Amino acid sequence: MQIFHIADKLKGGKGDDKTVEDLAKKHDVSEQQICDEIKAGIKVEKEHTDDSELAREIVMDHLDEYPDYYTNSKHGLLVQEKKLD
C-alpha cells in the first residue's frame, strides 16, 4: 500500500515533499513500517483536526524525525497518551 504526502498546509515542515520511500530509506526501515506508522499517526492527529490532509502532513513531519514516533513501545506518542489516561 502506498501513501504519498500531497498537501503542504504547514509550510516548512520537515516532511514536506517526502514520500513513504523517502522516509523508509532515511531511517533504514521498510516501507510497510512507515505505512503502518502513518495509519496510527493519522488516527492520533485526527483527534486534533478534522482535516485529513493536515493530519497526514503532521504525521509526515513527525516521521521525518522518528520512524516510530507513534508506536515506539517505550517512547512513542500512543504509549505516552495511554499513561496519561
N, C-alpha and C positions, 0 to 999 in steps of 0.2 A: 504494500500500500504506500502511496506517495502523498505526502502533504507538503505543499510548497508555501513559502512565505510570499504573500502577494501584497498585502496592504503596507502602507507606510504612513500611518496616522501619527506615530510618535517619531518625529524627526530626530536623527542622531542616535537611535537605538543601536546597541551592539549587534543585534540580529538582523539589521536592515540588509536586504538583498541576499540573505543566506538561505540555502536550501537544506533539506534533510541530509543530502550527500555532503554538503559543506561541513555541517556540524559533526556528522559521523567521522569524517576524515580528520577534522581538527582534534577531536577528542579520542580518536582511535577506538571507536565503538561501532557497533552495527547500525545500519540504517533502521532496522526494526526497533532497536533500543530507543533511538531518537523518536520514532513514530509513537511508540508506547508512552514515552515521556510527554510528548505533545498532547496526546489524548488525556493523560492525567492532568497536565497543566491547564488545559482549556477548561476542564471541569472546575478546577480551583479558581481560575481567573474569572469565569462566568459568574462566580458569586459576587464579584465586584463590578461587573459591567454586563449589559445586555448585548453589547456589540461583539459579535463573534470574531470579526477581523481584528479588532483591538485586542481581544483576549489572546488570539493567536500571536499577534505581534509581541505582546508582553512575554508570552511563553518563549518565543524565539530569542528574545533579548536575554532572558534568564538562562536558557540552554546554551547560549553562546559562551557564557561564563562557566557553567557547570552542567555536564551532560545528564546528571541525575538530580537536578535541582528540586524536583518534586518528590521523588521516590527513594532517595538515599535512606537506607534503613536506620542510620544514626542521626544524620543532619538534615534530611530532606524536609521540605515545607509541609508535606502531608503528615509526617511524623510529629513535627513541631505543633501543628494545629491540633492533633489528637491530644497532645499533652496539655493543651490549653483548655480543653473541654472540661 
